[in-house]
Amino acid sequence: MSARPVVVITGASMGIGRACAEAWARRGARLVLNARSVEPLNEAAKACRSLGGDSRAVPGDVREAKVQQALVDGALEHYGRLDVLVNNAGVGLYGAVSAMDLPMLREVFELNVVSVVSLTALALPALRASKGTVVMMSSIAGLVSMPRHGGYSATKFALEALSMSLRAELGAQKSGVRVCVVRPGLTETAFPRNARKAEGTDTRQGNAIPAMSAHEVAEATVRAVERGKPEVDLTAGGRALSTLARVSRPALRQLLVRIAPRMGVK
Ligand SMILES: NC(=O)c1ccc[n+]([C@@H]2O[C@H](COP(=O)([O-])OP(=O)(O)OC[C@H]3O[C@@H](n4cnc5c(N)ncnc54)[C@H](OP(=O)(O)O)[C@@H]3O)[C@@H](O)[C@H]2O)c1
């Protein structure tokens, strides 16, 4: 990888995406940043330059093909290469499966899953050339689906499946491209406020789960890419749940029923 890697990050105007942009900027990276809100995105790009990186803002809805193309072109035309694609933009969806708001479910899948597939496909020729990395911002929700988070978790389970297949395909082709799945636990960002909720939906997250900072997630993400790690499980609670999901399905089922009332299931 280049000493000053070229990194494309979606959802970089706030939260985990912005923290990732700043973490790479401190290491001198050249960044192409995307989100829909122009002012906060420009602000993030400016902060990255003041931290020692170079940056360009590409505002727009990453679900649109022209925005995806502009991100890849932005890296190639301005920096001549692309080393890391961070598929970070994502939105939550709260509500019981039995009362799912289907337009919201489609909208969230379009961002959290479909746009990731199409942007990754567009970026792959450049990533093959650099033997770069695709980062998938999954979640502990990609391994365990909590009550009233089924719609959101379904998008992260989908991302996990796509990542697993993509890694095997790229490995079999000896492409040199890595896939790095990052699974934050609860992280202090505006994510709950930005999540889609059917009217009257209770947005409780369960009892006092300790949250981590976006900065911690970002540093772990950059280190994982630098070290070529395929997966990163963050937070002790997240690691415990992911272990439970792998080793004891009956215990996990019982736990989820027990915590359902605390998650707002009546
Ligand atoms: N926070 C958590 O507890 C947590 C835990 C595990 C995993 N994650 C995952 O981490 C990722 C980032 O979450 P976060 O907590 O940082 O959320 P956040 O603070 O709500 O930030 C989301 C980012 O995505 C952008 N975005 C939303 N819709 C977009 C669209 N259609 N096109 C382009 N950009 C879009 C937002 O900017 P605009 O609104 O300006 O577009 C913003 O920059 C998500 O994939 C999330 O699932 C979060």
The ligand as a Tripos MOL2 file, in Angstrom:
@<TRIPOS>MOLECULE
LIG
   48    52     1     0     0
SMALL
NO_CHARGES

@<TRIPOS>ATOM
      1 N1        -23.4780    3.9620   15.9340 N.am      1 LIG1
      2 C1        -23.5450    2.6780   16.2080 C.2       1 LIG1
      3 O1        -23.9050    2.2690   17.3420 O.2       1 LIG1
      4 C2        -23.1360    1.6680   15.1640 C.ar      1 LIG1
      5 C3        -22.8560    0.3530   15.6000 C.ar      1 LIG1
      6 C4        -22.4850   -0.5960   14.6710 C.ar      1 LIG1
      7 C5        -22.3640   -0.2780   13.3380 C.ar      1 LIG1
      8 N2        -22.6480    0.9940   12.9260 N.ar      1 LIG1
      9 C6        -22.5550    1.2710   11.4750 C.3       1 LIG1
     10 O2        -21.5860    2.2860   11.2620 O.3       1 LIG1
     11 C7        -21.9160    3.0370   10.1020 C.3       1 LIG1
     12 C8        -21.8870    4.5330   10.4220 C.3       1 LIG1
     13 O3        -22.8320    4.7800   11.4610 O.3       1 LIG1
     14 P1        -22.7630    6.0560   12.3950 P.3       1 LIG1
     15 O4        -23.0530    5.5880   13.7680 O.co2     1 LIG1
     16 O5        -21.5500    6.8420   12.1490 O.co2     1 LIG1
     17 O6        -24.0720    6.8270   11.8630 O.3       1 LIG1
     18 P2        -24.3800    8.3990   11.6530 P.3       1 LIG1
     19 O7        -23.7020    9.1960   12.6990 O.co2     1 LIG1
     20 O8        -25.8630    8.4900   11.4900 O.co2     1 LIG1
     21 O9        -23.6640    8.7210   10.2530 O.3       1 LIG1
     22 C9        -24.1550    8.1780    9.0500 C.3       1 LIG1
     23 C10       -23.4030    8.7920    7.8830 C.3       1 LIG1
     24 O10       -23.9490    8.2640    6.6550 O.3       1 LIG1
     25 C11       -24.3200    9.3510    5.8070 C.3       1 LIG1
     26 N3        -25.4370    8.9400    4.9520 N.ar      1 LIG1
     27 C12       -26.6910    8.5730    5.3200 C.ar      1 LIG1
     28 N4        -27.4290    8.2970    4.2370 N.ar      1 LIG1
     29 C13       -26.6130    8.4800    3.1590 C.ar      1 LIG1
     30 C14       -26.7960    8.3750    1.7580 C.ar      1 LIG1
     31 N5        -27.9730    7.9860    1.2400 N.pl3     1 LIG1
     32 N6        -25.7580    8.6670    0.9320 N.ar      1 LIG1
     33 C15       -24.5680    9.0740    1.4460 C.ar      1 LIG1
     34 N7        -24.3310    9.1690    2.7770 N.ar      1 LIG1
     35 C16       -25.3410    8.8860    3.6040 C.ar      1 LIG1
     36 C17       -24.6670   10.4910    6.7730 C.3       1 LIG1
     37 O11       -24.5710   11.7690    6.1960 O.3       1 LIG1
     38 P3        -25.7800   12.5150    5.4320 P.3       1 LIG1
     39 O12       -26.9890   12.3410    6.2770 O.co2     1 LIG1
     40 O13       -25.3000   13.9120    5.2750 O.co2     1 LIG1
     41 O14       -25.8960   11.8230    4.0940 O.co2     1 LIG1
     42 C18       -23.5640   10.3130    7.7990 C.3       1 LIG1
     43 O15       -22.3650   10.8750    7.3300 O.3       1 LIG1
     44 C19       -23.2890    2.5360    9.6320 C.3       1 LIG1
     45 O16       -23.1200    1.6260    8.5580 O.3       1 LIG1
     46 C20       -23.8300    1.8130   10.8550 C.3       1 LIG1
     47 O17       -24.7130    0.7670   10.4920 O.3       1 LIG1
     48 C21       -23.0250    1.9810   13.8070 C.ar      1 LIG1
@<TRIPOS>BOND
     1     1     2 1
     2     2     3 2
     3     2     4 1
     4     4     5 ar
     5     4    48 ar
     6     5     6 ar
     7     6     7 ar
     8     7     8 ar
     9     8     9 1
    10     8    48 ar
    11     9    10 1
    12     9    46 1
    13    10    11 1
    14    11    12 1
    15    11    44 1
    16    12    13 1
    17    13    14 1
    18    14    15 2
    19    14    16 1
    20    14    17 1
    21    17    18 1
    22    18    19 2
    23    18    20 1
    24    18    21 1
    25    21    22 1
    26    22    23 1
    27    23    24 1
    28    23    42 1
    29    24    25 1
    30    25    26 1
    31    25    36 1
    32    26    27 ar
    33    26    35 ar
    34    27    28 ar
    35    28    29 ar
    36    29    30 ar
    37    29    35 ar
    38    30    31 1
    39    30    32 ar
    40    32    33 ar
    41    33    34 ar
    42    34    35 ar
    43    36    37 1
    44    36    42 1
    45    37    38 1
    46    38    39 2
    47    38    40 1
    48    38    41 1
    49    42    43 1
    50    44    45 1
    51    44    46 1
    52    46    47 1
@<TRIPOS>SUBSTRUCTURE
     1 LIG1         1 GROUP 0 **** ****
